[in-house]
Amino acid sequence: MSIVTHRRPVPMSRQPAPYRTSGRQTMKHLCVIIDARRGYSRLGRCLRAIARAMNHEQGAVDIVLIADRVRSRLVTLAEQYAARIVKLPNGPRGQRYNTIANTVQAEALIFIDASAEVPPGWFVHIEDALNDHWNAVILTTQSRLPPWLARFYHPTGRTMALAIRRTWFERVGGFDPELDYEAERDLAGRLMACHARVLQHHPNGDMQHAN
């Protein structure tokens, strides 16, 4: 593992946000982890959406980009969005995620698909949820199943992002290192099997209890 570039965690402003509930305690350190290998062409949009979503966050956010090849465009994006690049050998996404998660110190780990665009205020939303009684929050495309039926299944739709308390990430043993694009869905399923409280959130703001 080699770290190509490193920036300090980004402190955010203290202005009110749509998702924030007054009096909530903020987390001191969140870590966003993105596997840039998949969805590379949309990574710029992904990082812009993250920057917008963090505008009202009070804590510090560290952004880590995982890459097997360090291209000039990737370095430019990392510098623009105060991210750091970690070069890892090609391998399953679950394995790559675990490698980074085991080397960072943060209260919450946030895994975001490089092709996804998180909605504005989403970081405040997950911070409030994790500071409340939720153990994980997943952002998925809208489920086609009715809520009463969807709750009996693993999270439906494409997993765009997964935020989880470090304690629960370690409790379930992290990602399956042999899984690639199904790694997030598998982890969410194992969380629910362990009776973790998982909140499923959709880009349009709809929410449901995934478990």
C-alpha positions in Angstrom: 0.0 0.0 0.0 1.4 3.4 -1.0 -0.1 6.8 -0.1 0.3 9.1 -3.1 -1.0 12.4 -1.7 -2.4 13.4 1.7 -4.5 16.3 2.8 -5.6 17.1 6.3 -9.3 16.3 7.2 -11.6 19.1 6.0 -13.3 21.2 8.8 -16.8 22.2 7.8 -18.8 25.3 8.5 -21.3 25.6 11.3 -24.3 26.9 9.4 -27.7 25.2 9.9 -28.6 22.4 7.5 -31.9 20.9 6.3 -31.3 17.6 8.0 -29.9 18.9 11.3 -31.9 18.7 14.5 -30.9 21.3 17.1 -28.9 20.1 20.1 -27.4 17.1 18.3 -23.9 16.1 19.2 -21.5 16.1 16.2 -18.9 13.4 15.5 -15.3 14.6 15.6 -14.1 12.5 12.6 -15.7 10.8 9.7 -13.8 9.0 6.9 -15.1 8.7 3.4 -13.7 5.8 1.4 -14.2 5.6 -2.4 -12.9 2.8 -4.7 -12.1 4.9 -7.7 -11.6 1.9 -10.0 -15.4 1.6 -10.6 -17.2 4.7 -11.9 -14.0 6.5 -12.6 -15.6 8.7 -15.3 -18.2 10.0 -12.8 -15.7 10.5 -9.9 -15.7 14.3 -10.4 -19.4 14.5 -10.0 -19.3 12.2 -7.0 -16.7 14.4 -5.3 -18.6 17.6 -6.1 -21.8 16.1 -4.6 -19.8 15.1 -1.4 -18.5 18.7 -1.1 -22.0 20.1 -1.4 -23.3 17.5 1.1 -20.6 18.5 3.6 -21.2 22.2 3.5 -22.9 22.3 6.8 -21.1 19.5 8.6 -19.4 20.5 11.9 -16.9 17.7 12.3 -13.8 16.8 10.2 -14.1 14.6 7.1 -11.2 12.7 5.6 -11.6 11.5 2.0 -9.6 8.5 0.8 -9.5 7.5 -2.9 -8.4 3.9 -3.6 -6.7 3.4 -7.0 -4.7 0.7 -8.7 -3.4 3.3 -11.2 -2.7 6.9 -10.3 -3.7 9.1 -13.3 -3.1 12.8 -13.6 -6.8 13.5 -13.5 -7.1 11.6 -10.2 -4.3 13.6 -8.7 -6.0 16.8 -9.8 -9.4 15.8 -8.3 -7.7 14.7 -5.0 -6.0 18.1 -4.8 -9.2 20.0 -5.6 -11.3 18.1 -3.0 -8.6 17.8 -0.3 -8.5 14.0 -0.7 -5.7 11.5 -0.4 -5.0 8.7 -2.8 -4.0 5.3 -1.7 -2.6 2.9 -4.3 -3.6 -0.7 -3.8 -3.2 -3.8 -6.1 -6.2 -4.8 -8.1 -8.5 -7.0 -6.1 -12.1 -7.4 -4.9 -13.7 -4.3 -3.5 -14.4 -5.9 -0.1 -10.7 -6.6 0.3 -9.7 -3.1 -0.7 -12.3 -1.5 1.6 -11.1 -3.5 4.5 -7.4 -2.5 3.9 -8.3 1.2 4.2 -10.8 0.8 7.0 -8.2 -1.0 9.1 -5.7 1.9 8.7 -7.8 4.9 9.5 -9.1 6.2 12.8 -12.6 7.6 12.6 -15.8 7.2 14.6 -17.8 6.4 11.4 -16.8 4.9 8.1 -18.6 6.0 4.9 -18.2 4.0 1.8 -19.4 5.7 -1.4 -19.6 4.3 -4.9 -17.6 6.5 -7.3 -20.5 6.8 -9.7 -23.0 7.9 -7.0 -24.0 11.5 -6.1 -25.1 11.8 -2.5 -27.9 14.3 -1.9 -27.3 17.7 -0.2 -27.2 17.5 3.6 -26.7 13.8 3.6 -23.7 13.9 5.9 -25.6 15.8 8.5 -28.4 13.3 8.1 -26.2 10.3 8.7 -24.4 12.0 11.6 -27.8 12.6 13.3 -28.9 9.1 12.7 -25.6 7.5 14.0 -25.7 9.8 17.0 -29.2 8.7 17.7 -30.0 4.9 17.8 -29.0 3.8 14.3 -25.9 1.7 13.7 -25.7 2.1 10.0 -27.3 4.2 7.2 -27.4 3.0 3.6 -28.2 5.2 0.5 -29.8 3.1 -2.2 -31.7 3.7 -5.4 -35.5 3.7 -4.9 -36.9 0.2 -4.2 -39.6 -1.1 -6.4 -41.0 -3.1 -3.6 -43.7 -1.7 -1.2 -42.2 -0.8 2.2 -44.1 -3.6 4.0 -42.5 -6.2 1.7 -39.1 -4.6 1.2 -38.4 -4.8 4.9 -38.3 -8.6 4.7 -35.4 -8.5 2.2 -31.8 -7.3 2.1 -31.7 -3.6 1.0 -33.1 -3.4 -2.5 -31.9 -1.3 -5.3 -28.3 -0.3 -6.0 -26.2 0.6 -2.9 -24.8 4.1 -3.5 -23.3 4.6 -0.1 -23.0 2.9 3.3 -22.2 4.7 6.5 -21.5 2.6 9.6 -20.2 3.1 13.1 -16.7 1.7 13.4 -17.8 -0.5 16.4 -20.3 -2.3 14.2 -18.0 -2.6 11.3 -15.5 -4.4 13.5 -18.2 -6.4 15.2 -19.3 -8.0 11.9 -15.8 -8.5 10.7 -15.9 -5.8 7.9 -16.5 -6.7 4.3 -16.2 -10.1 2.8 -12.8 -9.8 1.2 -13.8 -12.1 -1.7 -16.8 -10.0 -2.8 -16.5 -7.2 -5.4 -19.6 -5.2 -6.4 -21.9 -7.0 -3.9 -19.7 -6.2 -0.9 -21.9 -3.4 0.4 -25.1 -5.3 0.1 -23.6 -8.3 1.8 -22.3 -6.2 4.7 -25.8 -4.6 5.1 -27.4 -8.0 5.2 -25.0 -9.3 7.8 -25.6 -6.2 9.9 -29.3 -6.9 9.9 -28.7 -10.6 10.7 -26.9 -9.4 13.8 -29.8 -7.2 14.8 -28.0 -3.9 14.0 -30.4 -1.0 13.5 -30.0 -0.1 9.8 -31.7 2.9 8.2 -32.3 2.8 4.5 -32.4 6.2 2.8 -33.2 7.1 -0.8 -31.9 10.1 -2.7 -35.4 11.7 -2.8 -35.4 11.8 1.0 -37.6 8.8 1.6 -36.5 6.5 4.5 -37.4 3.1 5.7 -36.1 0.7 8.4 -34.1 -1.9 6.4 -34.3 -4.3 9.2 
